[in-house]
Amino acid sequence: MKVFIGSIIVLFLIGAGIWLVLSPSFKKVGETASKAKEKLKGEDDGEQPGKHE
């Protein structure tokens, strides 16, 4: 049982470390996705791509 609990704690620590390393990437991905969403929204409204006011 102690080995099982220790393994869970180690996996949690590894996962937390990976999350901390990648968290700046999540922000960049979110910004890119929002830009793409705005661009697609503009095209759906009949606007020319690249001409946002």
C-alpha positions in Angstrom: 0.0 0.0 0.0 2.9 2.4 0.8 4.4 1.8 -2.6 1.0 2.6 -4.3 0.6 5.9 -2.4 4.3 6.8 -3.1 3.8 6.1 -6.8 0.7 8.3 -6.9 2.6 11.1 -5.2 5.6 10.8 -7.6 3.2 10.8 -10.6 1.5 13.9 -9.3 4.8 15.7 -8.8 5.9 14.8 -12.3 2.6 15.9 -13.7 2.8 19.2 -11.8 6.3 19.8 -13.1 5.3 19.2 -16.7 2.3 21.5 -16.3 4.5 24.3 -14.9 7.0 23.9 -17.8 4.2 24.0 -20.4 1.9 26.6 -18.9 3.4 29.5 -21.0 2.6 27.4 -24.1 -1.0 27.1 -23.1 -1.3 30.9 -23.0 0.2 31.2 -26.5 -2.1 28.5 -27.8 -5.1 30.3 -26.4 -4.1 33.6 -28.0 -3.6 31.9 -31.3 -6.9 30.2 -31.1 -8.7 33.4 -30.2 -7.1 35.2 -33.2 -8.1 32.4 -35.5 -11.6 32.5 -34.1 -11.9 36.2 -34.8 -10.6 35.7 -38.3 -13.2 33.0 -39.0 -15.9 35.1 -37.4 -15.0 38.0 -39.8 -15.1 35.7 -42.8 -18.5 34.3 -41.7 -19.9 37.9 -41.5 -18.8 38.6 -45.1 -15.9 40.8 -44.2 -12.7 40.7 -46.2 -9.9 38.8 -44.3 -7.4 41.1 -42.8 -9.7 44.1 -42.8 -10.7 44.4 -39.1 -11.9 47.7 -37.8 
